[in-house]
Amino acid sequence: MDPRPTRRIGRLRSALLIGTVFVAAGALVPVSGFLATRAGTASALAESDDQAEKHRLLTLFGDVLRLVHRDYVDPVNDRDLVENAIDGMLTGLDPHSSYLTTGEFRDLEIESKGAFGGLGIEVAQDNGFIKVVSRMDHMPAARAGVNVDDIIAAVDGKSVRGLTLNDAVGMMRGAPNTRVSLTIKRAGANQPLHVSMMRETIHIEAVQSRLLADNVGYIRLAEFTEPADAGTRRAVRRLKAQAGGALRALILDLRDNPGGLLEQAVAVASDFLDEGGIVSTRARHPEDSERWVAKGRDILGGLPMVVLINGGSASASEIVAGALQDHQRAVLVGTRSFGKGSVQTLFPLPNGGALDMTTARYFTPSGRSIQALGIEPDITVSESREPARLFGDEREAGLNHVLSNEGDADQLELPARLDVAPIAKGIAEAPPANFPAFDPARPDETDFQLQQALAVARAMTLGKRVSAQ
């Protein structure tokens, strides 16, 4: 196990840690002058009071632990009690801080490398519900008809209401080739839906690509796992070859991408920028704040670029989209993103688990904080004509204990892009009434946002040279 903390900006996990902390009062340093002496004495007294309060609270925790252990209706072990207390501590801070048990930490490490066991969905805990926030194509959940924004009410007939996110995920995960059933509440449906599927070993294809009409490349980036940057670079090389050295533009699809590793977000953004800032973080302690800048060169050589985003684009996706938007390197098409503007750091613990704790807010190159706000696309295009969903909220701002936005309000507005307005006039904001339902087997014909992104890319190529690299 690597003892070094790892910065992670995936969207939604859950759980916690408790540490018994006793801090000795600092020695009083002699100072000259009556006011300085009084100030020093007051500081020492305040510190002493603070330590006394900590001692009282830790004593209270010990008393409760003993009472529950002795008198709860069923026998319980100390490990469960302490881990439940840890879970409550961190989940009360913000939606993304959590304690990971040994098994959960191992699963997260495996997942970050691009593979994990399960159903092919990512879920979030939102106002007491377990909600589907992203879905992998051609995986068990997708084949069974599970949709993004579905609410999972029960697993194998057992309610998940009131469970932690980790416990609910644990019920859904299991050995490959074993069956699991989900009870789902769906917006617009009067009755719950029951779906059954076989678990599989899920291998995340972080990067998928294909060449669209008019030699416009398309890259779908599903998650910012370790292979994301290398996969993106390979995809661009493949698209250039498929276009016979005449690639005209690129569409980068970050829709429903929940995030992942900070270093991968920085690397992918740097792939399309020659220079300039990508993201900065502001931590509690100024010396822990950092800034990342582009290195190398734009692998597209300045070709037009469109980025697709939606309410499921979170965290690392928002870092990449925000950097490319601030530099006016790409035109963003779709709907407002999720709004997760915080960074979590993984701290491995001696018991084999880990503390996954929010340690900083991040800011786009122009100084924007998108925390609880999200990124507005340059051209708004809805995926369907359906009304607003009924269950919970689909963005960061609607979560419990949401982190406040500490950005400068003056930085929220970006300079107007003169090249976007003429293009936007020819782009429809929503599909026509007779537009077909999305079919993953026929995305070019049924994905309305992709169709409009392609129209934007074509418009941007007018007068632009093609790539022969």
PAGUPA-971628 format. One record per residue (C-alpha): x, y, z. Coordinates in steps of 0.05 Angstrom, whole numbers, plus 5000, padded with zeros to 4 digits. Layout:
BEGIN
XYZ
...
END
This chain:
BEGIN
500050005000
502650684981
502951115045
502851765006
496252145003
492852134934
488652714909
482052474882
476352864853
471252324839
464152544853
460752164909
463151664961
461151585034
463851385104
468951605162
474451635216
475151795290
481651955323
482752025397
486752665400
489952945462
494053585450
498353845506
497754585521
503554975492
508755285538
507756015552
513356415520
515457035561
513857685526
515158405544
509858915557
503358885596
498758805535
502958265504
503157885570
495657935577
494757705505
499257115516
495756915580
488956965546
491456525490
494056005538
487456015576
483455935512
487855355491
486955035560
479455115555
479654805485
483354195510
478554115568
472754135520
476053605476
477053165537
469753245557
467353055487
471952445483
469452225551
462352305527
463851875466
466951335511
460751345556
456051255497
460350705468
460150325534
452550415543
451050175472
455749595479
452649385545
445149525536
443349535462
437949025446
442648585406
450048455416
454648915376
462148925368
466649515381
469149545309
462149655281
460550175334
466850575322
466450535246
459150765249
461251345292
466851515243
461851475186
457251965220
462952455235
465152545163
458452505128
456353085171
461953515142
460453485067
457752985016
464652744994
468752615057
468551895079
471951325116
473750725074
474250035105
479849575083
475349255030
472549925006
479550215000
481849614961
475849674914
477250414903
484550274886
482349734836
477150194806
482150754797
486250284754
480350164709
476749534734
471849344789
466348844804
459049024799
453349254754
456449814713
453150404749
455450944796
450751154851
450351744899
446851844965
442252444956
437352665011
436651965037
435851644968
440751214929
440851514860
444051284795
448651834771
452151494713
451550854673
456450464631
453950254563
453249514547
454049314621
448948924664
445149534689
444649854620
442249204589
437049134644
434349824629
437050214689
437350954674
441251554701
437151894756
433451254774
432451184849
434450494877
429550344932
431449614947
436549084930
434248364929
427848594963
431448935021
430449695028
436650125023
433250735055
437450975113
443650575093
450350905081
452450945009
457950435021
453049935051
448250024993
453949924943
456149314982
449249004972
449649114897
456748864887
458448124889
461747554854
461047524778
455447084750
451047184811
444147484804
441748124837
435048474832
433649224840
427249584857
427250254822
423150894827
423251274762
420851974748
414151954713
412651224732
406951094780
409450404801
416350174822
420249784770
423549114785
429648924745
434248314751
441248224723
447547814730
453648134762
459948194719
467148394726
466949104700
472849334659
472350084650
473850304579
475951004600
476751234528
472551064467
473251394399
470551384328
470851824266
464352194250
462052514186
466453034152
472652774187
470553024255
473452594311
469552374372
472452164439
468251924496
471851974563
467851574615
472051694677
478751984697
482151334718
489651204709
489051034635
485251674617
490952104591
494651564554
488051314524
486252014501
492952104466
492251424432
485151594410
487452244377
493051884340
488051354316
483051884293
488352254253
490251604219
483051424204
482052114174
487952004128
491552614157
485553054146
482253094215
478153734217
475653784289
474653394354
468653284399
470553094471
464552784506
464852874582
457352754594
455852344657
463352304672
463552314748
470852504756
476852114782
484152284793
486453014794
492952854760
489252544701
484653154694
490753604691
494253154640
488153114594
486953864596
494453974581
493753534520
489754084486
493354704511
500154974491
500755394553
497155724611
493955514676
489454904683
487054904755
489055164823
487054914892
486155314956
486954915020
485755095092
493155225101
496055695047
502455295040
498254695017
495055074959
497654904889
497155104816
497954684753
499754944684
499754634614
506054274593
508154054524
503854224464
496754184438
496253494406
490853754359
495154314334
489654824346
484054464309
476954664329
474454304391
467554194422
466453924493
459853604511
457653674584
451253554625
448853504696
452752864705
459353184686
462853284753
469453444786
475153244740
470553334681
469054044704
476454194713
477853994640
471654344613
473054974655
480255024633
478554944559
472955444566
477055964603
482455934549
477155944494
480355314468
473754944460
466355104454
462254764509
455554474487
450154144530
447254324598
450054594663
454954124698
454353814767
458154334807
463153944849
468854424862
472554054917
478553594920
478952974965
485452684990
486251945007
490051825072
491751085082
490750865154
494450345196
488449865196
488549805120
482850285109
483351015088
480751705102
477852025040
477352745062
475753405028
482153815033
481454384983
476954764935
479154824863
478855424816
479055474740
484655874707
480556514709
479456434784
472356154781
469955684834
464455244806
462854934874
455254844879
454555264815
457154834758
459655054690
454855374641
455855134569
457255644515
451355354476
445655034514
442754404484
438053944523
438253194511
430653134510
424053504517
422453134582
420353564643
424653634705
425852994744
421852854806
426752524854
431852944892
436553434859
441153274802
446853734823
451653884879
447654464907
441953994926
446153524968
446353515044
451953895080
454254205014
460854575017
460155335009
462855694948
468756144967
469956434898
469957164877
463257354847
466757814798
470157214766
463756844749
462757204682
467557044626
469057514568
464057434512
466256974455
465057324389
465856674350
460356304387
454256754376
453756664301
454455904308
449255864365
443856174322
443555544280
443455054339
436854794368
436254814444
431954184448
430053614401
423753664359
417453324385
418352734338
425652614354
426951864369
428751614438
436051514451
438550844427
445750664448
446250214387
444750814341
447851414376
449151824313
441651814296
438651854366
443552284408
440952994397
446453334437
451752974396
448253184332
448453914353
455653854375
457453594306
453854184275
457954654319
464454304300
462754354226
461355094233
467955194269
471854854214
470155374162
476655704143
480655244188
486354814163
486054054171
490953644212
496453264176
500053074240
END
